[in-house]
């Protein structure tokens, strides 16, 4: 689900006791990865539009997001405003706000391209790399 996705992504990047700056750095890296993965499919303008819509929908719960939502969000460069905003929040709020935006983004994307493709595209970005050596083909 969206909530599980956001919670796992934020936790994958930083711990719950991370500072607001660490959460902001993790959020910036996460959104950059999402942009890179989705731009070839829905375009940079599409990613930026979904991001901006996610901000707009979350400003009901987090009114200070209006400043970020109303800023000129450029395709491919939309993380700077969010990063600056998150660094000004408490540690817990930075975590919650980024999770909420990710949840909303995931839901919007799922409505656009379907659950299976959304899951495939976004979850593959954050799979932990294998810690072992690659398997060897010993059949030859």
C-alpha positions, 0 to 999 in steps of 0.5 A: 500500500501507499503507507507501507511504501512511504514508511519503508522508503523513509526508513530505508533512507534514515532512522526515525530519530534522524534530524530534520536535515537528515530527513530533508537530505533523504527526501531529496535523494528519494525524490531524485530517484523517483524522478529518474525512474519515472521521467522516461515513462511520464516525462519530467513535467508529469513527475513534477505535476504529480509531485505538485499535486501531492503537495497541494493535497497534503497542505490540508494537513500541513498548511505550511506546505502551501509555500512549497506548493505555490513555488515555481516547481521546475521539472527535474529540480523540484526537490530543492524547495521541499528540502529547504522546507523540511530542514525548517521542521521538527525532526518528527514533522519532517519525517511525517510530512515527507511520508505523507507526500510520498503516500499521496504521490504513490496513490496518484501514480497508482491511479494513473498507471495502475498498482502493478506498474507503480509497485514495480517501478518504485519498489525496485528503486529501493530494493536493498542490494544483494550482500552476496556474490552473484550466482554462478552458472555452473551448468556449462 
